[in-house]
Amino acid sequence: MAQQTTHLGEKIKRVREMMGVKQDALAIELGDDWNQKKVSMLEAKAEIDPALLEQVANALKVPKEVIENFDTEKVFNVFSNHNTYNDASFIVNGTNNYAANDYLDKIIELHKEKEALFERMLKEKDEMIARLERMMENK
């Protein structure tokens, strides 16, 4: 059995990837002082300040315990073993566990939120292009 990692940056990366969120999109959710490179550097850190971990969890719209207790092997087992899914075994360990069904519902909900975020980003990009075009016309 593989040893579970306590590397929080790696766990953030795995949760982010499972949710289909790119580093750029996470940076946007974290705020103006964040960018893709800063997210990459965060994911390289083994230890992360609890307040920052909470901020990242909020940006990913998951409880911080999902990140803290994330176990890749258990996630794999849930998705590869139909019996595990059917009896709603747990994906993460700890006191705040998500049953497989609840976790899958949460992933679907987060995917919808991610789509809405991308739509907002595209709209903002289009608005910015229109503003730049108007500025160029006025010169």
Backbone as a ProteinNet text record, in pm:
[ID]
protein_1_A
[PRIMARY]
MAQQTTHLGEKIKRVREMMGVKQDALAIELGDDWNQKKVSMLEAKAEIDPALLEQVANALKVPKEVIENFDTEKVFNVFSNHNTYNDASFIVNGTNNYAANDYLDKIIELHKEKEALFERMLKEKDEMIARLERMMENK
[TERTIARY]
83.9	0	88.3	54.4	133	116.6	225.9	220.3	149.8	56.1	-18.6	72.2	68.1	151.7	86.2	169.3	118.3	154.4	202.4	243.6	118.4	86.9	-39.2	-45.9	66.2	66.1	28.1	81.2	48.4	-99.2	-151.9	-294	-381.4	-341.7	-416.4	-416.8	-301.2	-290.2	-382.6	-383.6	-466.3	-615.2	-657.2	-798.4	-833.4	-747.8	-770.5	-782.4	-691.7	-693.3	-817.9	-857.9	-978.5	-1101.1	-1100.2	-1213.9	-1204.2	-1092.5	-1076.4	-1049.4	-993.8	-964.5	-818	-794.2	-658.3	-598.8	-465.7	-398.6	-439.5	-454.7	-497.2	-633.6	-726.1	-860.7	-858.2	-776.8	-763.6	-704.4	-605.3	-543.8	-647.5	-735.3	-841.1	-932.1	-967.2	-1053.9	-984.8	-851	-776.9	-758.2	-766.6	-757.7	-653.5	-652.3	-568.8	-419.3	-374	-230.4	-183.4	-270.6	-236.6	-225.1	-138	-125.3	-89.8	-80.6	-53.9	76.7	179.3	310.4	304.2	231.2	218.6	142.6	40.9	-32.5	61.6	142.2	238.9	336.7	383.4	476.5	407.9	280.3	203.6	194.4	167.8	152.4	284.4	394.8	525	560.3	482.7	510.9	452	531.8	484.1	395	429.6	351.7	290.3	165.9	92.3	23.8	34.4	-29.3	-178.9	-233	-375.5	-471.3	-441.5	-528.8	-526.6	-408.8	-397.3	-466.6	-452	-520.4	-671.7	-721.9	-865.7	-906.5	-821.9	-850.5	-855.6	-759.8	-756.8	-878.9	-912.5	-1030.2	-1156.3	-1167.8	-1284.7	-1286.9	-1170	-1162.4	-1202.4	-1165.5	-1202.9	-1342.8	-1401.6	-1537.2	-1549.1	-1448.4	-1449.9	-1409.6	-1452.5	-1402.9	-1252.3	-1179.7	-1033.8	-996.6	-1086.7	-1059.8	-1049.1	-1117	-1105	-960.4	-898.8	-758.6	-668.2	-687.5	-600.5	-599.9	-716	-729.2	-731.8	-704.2	-711.1	-615.2	-665.9	-587.2	-614.1	-517.3	-532.9	-572.5	-513.7	-542.4	-689.4	-744	-885	-977	-943	-1023.1	-1022	-904.6	-893.2	-977.6	-970.7	-1047.8	-1197.4	-1245.9	-1388.8	-1432.4	-1352.7	-1392.5	-1365.2	-1276.9	-1246.4	-1323.3	-1385.3	-1453.5	-1601.4	-1684.9	-1827.1	-1891.3	-1847.9	-1905.3	-1877.4	-1759.2	-1725.5	-1817.9	-1842	-1931.9	-2073	-2117.8	-2255.8	-2281.8	-2180.3	-2205.9	-2160.4	-2133.3	-2102.5	-1984.4	-1880.2	-1758.7	-1696.3	-1609.7	-1554.5	-1433.1	-1423.3	-1311	-1195.3	-1223.3	-1116.8	-1138.2	-1029.2	-1042.5	-1045.6	-1071	-1077.4	-1218.7	-1240	-1369.1	-1474.9	-1436.2	-1532.7	-1531.3	-1575.6	-1573.6	-1690.9	-1667.8	-1773.3	-1803	-1927	-1963.8	-1942.4	-1917.7	-1889.5	-2000.8	-2125.3	-2237	-2235.8	-2214.3	-2209.9	-2093.3	-1981.4	-1862.5	-1885	-1944.3	-1972.2	-2071.2	-2171.8	-2265.6	-2192.2	-2099.5	-2021.9	-1936.2	-1875.9	-1794.6	-1880.7	-1999.9	-2090.5	-2126.8	-2158.3	-2191.8	-2073.9	-1953.8	-1835	-1804.9	-1833.2	-1812.5	-1903.5	-2026.8	-2120.4	-2072	-2021.5	-1968.2	-1845.5	-1762.8	-1644.9	-1685.9	-1788.7	-1838.4	-1886.5	-1957	-2006.4	-1889.5	-1784.4	-1665.8	-1601.7	-1586.2	-1525.5	-1610.7	-1743.3	-1830.5	-1812.4	-1801.5	-1776.5	-1642.1	-1540.8	-1407.7	-1411.8	-1481.3	-1492.2	-1566.8	-1672.5	-1748.5	-1660	-1583.3	-1492.9	-1386.6	-1335.9	-1236.3	-1296.7	-1417.3	-1484.6	-1508.4	-1549.5	-1571.4	-1440.6	-1332	-1202.4	-1156.9	-1176.8	-1140.1	-1221.9	-1351	-1436.9	-1389.6	-1351.9	-1300.7	-1171.9	-1081.9	-955.5	-980	-1075	-1107.4	-1163.5	-1249.2	-1303.5	-1191.4	-1098.3	-986.3	-900.8	-878.8	-796	-867.4	-1000.1	-1077.4	-1071.6	-1063.6	-1062.7	-927.2	-825.1	-690.6	-667.6
-118.1	0	124.4	223.3	345.3	426	493.9	578.4	709.3	749.6	872.4	991.2	1085.5	1203.1	1307.5	1384.8	1496.8	1627.4	1619.5	1735.4	1811.5	1920.3	1990.7	2050.8	2101.8	2158.6	2054.5	1935	1825.2	1787.7	1790.5	1759.6	1865.7	1992.5	2099.9	2074.1	2038.8	2012.6	1898.4	1789.2	1672.8	1708	1779.3	1818.4	1910.9	2009	2102.6	2027.7	1934.7	1858.1	1771.1	1707.2	1623.4	1704.8	1830.9	1918.3	1982.7	1960.7	2017.6	2166.6	2217.6	2360	2383.3	2474.7	2511	2604.9	2611.1	2700	2845.5	2887.5	3024.7	3055	2961.5	2981.7	2988.5	2905	2909.7	3043.7	3091.1	3220.9	3332.6	3329.3	3430.8	3425.2	3305.2	3289.8	3336.2	3324.3	3362.5	3513.4	3585.5	3731.4	3792.3	3926	4001.6	3978.5	3947.6	3929.2	3787.3	3706.6	3569.3	3556.3	3464.6	3429.7	3281.5	3231	3087.9	3045.7	3128	3092.7	3082.6	3173.9	3172	3047.1	3006.2	2882.8	2763.2	2762.6	2654.2	2646.4	2761.8	2765	2715.8	2750.9	2703.7	2551.6	2495.6	2350.7	2276.2	2347.7	2286	2283.9	2353.8	2362.4	2243.6	2186.5	2075.4	2125.6	2241.2	2297.4	2428.7	2450.1	2569.8	2626.1	2756.3	2825.9	2791.5	2761.5	2723.6	2827.7	2955.9	3060	3055.3	3032	3022.1	2895.3	2785.8	2661.7	2683.2	2755.4	2786	2870.2	2967.4	3052.9	2969.4	2878.7	2792.9	2701.6	2643.9	2555.9	2633.2	2755.9	2838.4	2866.9	2893.9	2920.9	2796.8	2678.8	2553.6	2507.5	2577.8	2549	2408.2	2374.3	2248.8	2278.8	2198.3	2215	2188.2	2259	2240.5	2097.8	2028.7	1889.2	1798.5	1833.2	1753.9	1758.3	1875.8	1888.1	1820.7	1850.6	1796.5	1643.7	1583	1437.6	1365.6	1439.5	1380.3	1262.8	1153.2	1031.7	977.9	993.2	953.5	807.2	722.6	579.5	550.5	617.7	595.2	646	758.2	809.3	708.9	657.8	558.1	436.2	391.1	272.2	294.2	412.4	441	434.2	494.8	498.5	368.4	285	160.6	40.9	56.2	-55.1	-20.8	-78.9	-46.4	-78.2	-183.4	-216.4	-106.6	-49.5	59.4	176.3	209.2	320.5	289.7	169.5	135.7	135.7	100.9	104.2	235.2	336.2	472.2	476.1	399.4	406.2	543.9	573.6	708	726.2	847.3	882.4	935.6	1017.4	1072.7	1025.2	1021.4	978.6	1101.9	1082.7	1195.3	1211	1319.2	1336.6	1392.7	1462	1522.3	1450.1	1326.5	1244.2	1275.7	1257.3	1265.9	1125.2	1086.5	958.7	972.3	862.8	866.5	938.1	907.9	972.7	1122.3	1166	1309.1	1375.5	1306.7	1362.5	1379.4	1281.7	1292	1404.3	1419.3	1531	1663.2	1671.6	1794.6	1822.7	1720.2	1738.6	1791.8	1737.9	1785.8	1931.5	1965.2	2103.9	2196.4	2154.7	2237.1	2252.2	2148.3	2157.5	2263.8	2268.3	2370.5	2510	2522.9	2652.2	2691.3	2591.8	2618.3	2667.8	2606.3	2651.7	2795.5	2829.9	2967.2	3064.1	3022.7	3107	3131.5	3028.6	3044.9	3135.3	3121.5	3209.3	3355.3	3379.2	3516.3	3567.9	3481.6	3522	3557.3	3477.8	3507.1	3637.5	3661.3	3785	3904.6	3894.1	4002.6	4026.3	3919.7	3933.1	4006.9	3969	4035.1	4182.8	4212.5	4352.1	4431.4	4370.7	4437.4	4463.7	4368.7	4386.6	4500.3	4504.3	4611.1	4747.4	4756.3	4882.9	4924.8	4827.9	4859.4	4904.8	4840.6	4881.4	5024.6	5057.1	5193.8	5294.8	5256.9	5346.8	5371.5	5265.7	5278.9	5364.2	5353.4	5433.9	5582.2	5611.6	5749.5	5817.1	5742.6	5802.2	5852.2
0	0	0	-80	-88.4	39.1	77.8	195.3	160.5	247.2	221.5	246.1	154.7	165.9	255.5	324.6	402.6	333.9	212.6	133.2	89.6	160	134.5	-4.8	-55.4	-190.2	-294.3	-277.4	-369.6	-358.9	-237.2	-218.3	-283.8	-271.2	-338.8	-488.8	-541.7	-685.3	-727	-650.4	-685.8	-681.6	-577.5	-567.8	-683.9	-710.6	-821.4	-953.2	-978.2	-1103	-1113.7	-1004.1	-1007.3	-1042.2	-1000.8	-1027.8	-1165.8	-1235.5	-1368.6	-1367.6	-1259.2	-1246.6	-1283.4	-1375.3	-1414.8	-1311	-1306.4	-1212.4	-1234.1	-1359.2	-1389.1	-1327.8	-1340.9	-1287.7	-1134.6	-1072.2	-926.7	-884.5	-958.8	-928.3	-932.6	-1030.9	-1042	-919.9	-876.9	-760	-631.3	-626.4	-506.1	-493.6	-604.5	-594.8	-686.5	-685.6	-778.6	-762.2	-642.1	-621.2	-652.9	-713.1	-750.8	-901.4	-945.1	-1086.1	-1094.8	-1216.6	-1237.1	-1171.8	-1183.2	-1127	-974.4	-912.5	-767.1	-720.4	-795.8	-763	-776.5	-882.5	-902.7	-785.7	-740.6	-626.7	-499.2	-481.6	-366.5	-367.6	-485.1	-496.8	-475.8	-478	-453.4	-304.5	-222.9	-79.4	-4.8	84.8	166.7	279.1	334.9	445.5	400.9	442.4	403	526.8	541.8	653.3	655.6	773.7	782.1	722.3	740.3	683.8	531	473.2	327.5	277.5	350.5	313.1	311.6	410.2	415.8	294.9	257.7	141.9	13.4	-1.6	-120.4	-122.9	-9.1	-1.1	-40	9	-26.7	-176.1	-234.3	-378.6	-458.7	-409.6	-476.1	-436.5	-338.7	-291	-231.9	-150.9	-76.2	68	163.4	300.2	303.1	388.2	392.2	430.2	499.5	536.9	415.2	306.3	183.4	135.8	144	102.9	204.7	331.9	436.3	438.4	415.2	426.5	292.7	185.2	51.7	40	-14.6	-32.3	-172.7	-261.6	-401.3	-413.8	-332.2	-340.1	-308.4	-207.7	-173.4	-283.6	-344.3	-455.5	-568.8	-602.5	-708.6	-676.9	-552.6	-513	-528.3	-494.7	-506.9	-652	-741.2	-880.9	-954.5	-904	-974.1	-919.1	-804.8	-740.3	-726.2	-810.3	-808	-673.6	-607	-477.2	-376.7	-382.3	-291.4	-315.5	-443	-474.3	-426.3	-452.2	-418.3	-268.6	-187.6	-43.8	19	-66.5	-21.9	74.1	46.5	127.2	114.7	205.8	210.8	121.6	66.5	-19.3	63.9	160.3	244.1	386.6	463.3	602.3	692.5	820.3	912.5	965.8	1037.5	1102.8	1009.5	904.2	812.7	679.1	680.5	559.1	468.2	338.9	240	191.6	192.7	132.9	-17.1	-83.1	-227.3	-303.5	-271.5	-341.4	-319.1	-194.9	-164	-235.3	-238.8	-302.4	-452.4	-516.3	-659.1	-687.8	-602.7	-618.8	-606.8	-512.3	-492.8	-616.6	-675.4	-795.4	-909.2	-926.2	-1032	-1007	-883.1	-848.7	-877	-838.8	-861.1	-1009.7	-1086.9	-1231	-1290.4	-1244	-1292.5	-1253.7	-1131.9	-1087.5	-1169.3	-1203.8	-1286.4	-1423.7	-1481.1	-1611	-1603.2	-1495.5	-1478.1	-1464.4	-1393	-1379.4	-1515.1	-1594.6	-1726.7	-1815.6	-1804.8	-1882.7	-1840.4	-1708	-1660.3	-1710.1	-1708.3	-1755.3	-1903.7	-1984.3	-2127.3	-2151	-2074	-2087.4	-2053	-1943.7	-1904.3	-2011.6	-2071.7	-2178.2	-2296.7	-2336.2	-2447.9	-2418	-2294.1	-2255.9	-2260	-2215.6	-2216.9	-2360.3	-2448.7	-2590	-2650	-2618.1	-2670.1	-2619.3	-2491.5	-2436.6	-2507.1	-2527.2	-2596.3	-2738.7	-2806.6	-2943.6	-2946.5	-2848.9	-2840.7	-2813.1	-2726.7	-2697	-2820.2	-2898.2	-3019.5	-3124.8	-3132.1	-3226.5	-3190.1	-3060.8	-3014.3	-3030.9	-3064.6	-3080.5	-3218.6
[MASK]
+++++++++++++++++++++++++++++++++++++++++++++++++++++++++++++++++++++++++++++++++++++++++++++++++++++++++++++++++++++++++++++++++++++++++++

